[in-house]
Amino acid sequence: MNRTATNDYLRREDPALNERNPADFLSRRAQALADSDDATPTYDERGFVVDAYDGDQFEREERAALRRVHGLSTELEDVSEVEYRQLRLEKVVLAGVWSEGSAEDAENSLRELAALAETAGSEVLAGVVQRRLRPDPGTWLGKGKAEELKEIVIAEGADTVITDGELAPSQRRALEDVVKVKVIDRTALILDIFAQHAKSKEGKAQVELAQMQYLLPRLRGWGESMSRQAGGQAAGGQGMGSRGPGETKIELDRRRINTRMAKLRREIAEMKTTRDTKRSGRRNNNVPSVAIAGYTNAGKSSILNRLTNAGVLVQNQLFATLDPAVRRAETADGRAYTLADTVGFVRDLPHQLVEAFRSTLEEVADADLLLHVVDGSHPDPESQISAVREVLADVDASDVKEIIVINKADVADPDVIDRLMRHEKYAIAVSARTGAGLPELLQLIADELPKPERRVDVLLPYERGDLLSRLHADAEVLSIEHRGEGTYVHAKVMPELEGELEAYLTNA
């Protein structure tokens, strides 16, 4: 079957797709960021990067070293697993089942799957969408459509099929039996991307736990070769005396996976204690926290770099950020706060990942303010907002005060921005690329952060310079006067600090 035949296959599925170019289903890259790896960043008087859209990116050289290279032999010495994957370049065909929503929704979903596949290091050759009321319980696509998919795989020379949805173990096996190549689902693809991009010890442990939770119910045996038990027909007819104790190979694998999962949960719990201790320390010092969350590739890390010169990796790639980064910042009036970048969300984010990354996502739940970054140039930003809010509800972060930050305003449709601004109670449009709207965002953060409200008059002995320093750092000092018996300060403080100053309160 040639390319024209593939296009005809798409058109036969539903009349609503006849006028669309099937190649539009594949996203070779979302809008490329016009950055320069060699540019030296300069900063303006506000500290924003000039002529360098995303600031310093200390991991870019390392990540770029694994860039895909076509036509190279993989028989190399000292090649890492990730490098091998990049060189091998799996060739994939995408398959989707359109059971609800519009034809445009089906296009957007498959386009996102193509971007995920390319992020994982694959080369996308073709994409097909079938209109069904519900996926087939046997082969997901249905037996006839699975045979047509097999023809497309052969015509394109693909070695992998990726489905836009999670497959039951039986569905994956049945589809593989038909198409005769490896079949993976959307969940496995996302887990693979996370495994490639995790760098910290905590991130790697969280991803490994999620992978094992996904793998456990999908283990399968391969006949007698998997059996560790002998006896009867299983022993090749050898009968009595040949029965041995032990487990089947698949039982042994399950036990080892369960043991490993228990160990990973313990390690993650210990890391959570460290994270909680750091967060508690910031709380005790009355440092407000701001969390940056949003859909993957919405520009969260770019905004963090712009606001704090954090130097974290920015890449036009899904799930480029897995390990959260916390940076210190200050408002214009000198109040300190923290900005935390978090892992990006995606539609139907695998529940294994939500559970494994729960300790990391608690940074959002415990924040005083949430910057929900939205890609204003996306065809359907409202669906991205809904997907992110679903995950936030899962981690009990839906009560945090939320500001919708519409990023990429320089390339977004003004009508889309206007629509989002009308529908969302608190929203602001910015561009991390040009810097437009960022001063207003900083002022909005300053206005929404908790402010000292308790007025106090204290007379601090000169030997209590530590408390005077705390007042300057964590309170709003209204007036200060040096007297013979000490330093008189009139200030607005938070309730916690007021308790520490109780012994020095005065009425004059």
Secondary structure, 3 states (H helix, E strand, C coil): CCHHHHHHHHHHHCHHHCCCCHHHHCCCCCCCCCCCCCCCCEECCCCCEECCCCCCCCCHHHHHCCCCCCCCCCCCCCCCHHHHHHHHCCEEEEEEEECCCCHHHHHHHHHHHHHHHHHCCCEEEEEEEEECCCCECCCECCHHHHHHHHHHHHHHCCCEEEECCCCCHHHHHHHHHHHCCEEEEHHHHHHHHHHHHCCCHHHHHHHHHHHHHHHHHHCCCCHHHHCCCCCHHHHCCCCCCCCCCCCCHHHHHHHHHHHHHHHHHHHHHHHHHHHHHHHHHHHHCCCCEEEEEEECCCCHHHHHHHHHCCCCCCCCCCCCCCCCEEEEEECCCCCEEEEEECCCECCCCCHHHHHHCHHHHHHHHCCCEEEEEEECCCCCHHHHHHHHHHHHHHCCCCCCCEEEEEECCCCCCHHHHHHHHHHCCCEEECCCCCCCCHHHHHHHHHHHCCCCCEEEEEEECCCCHHHHHHHHHHCEEEEEEECCCCEEEEEEECHHHHHHCHHHECCC
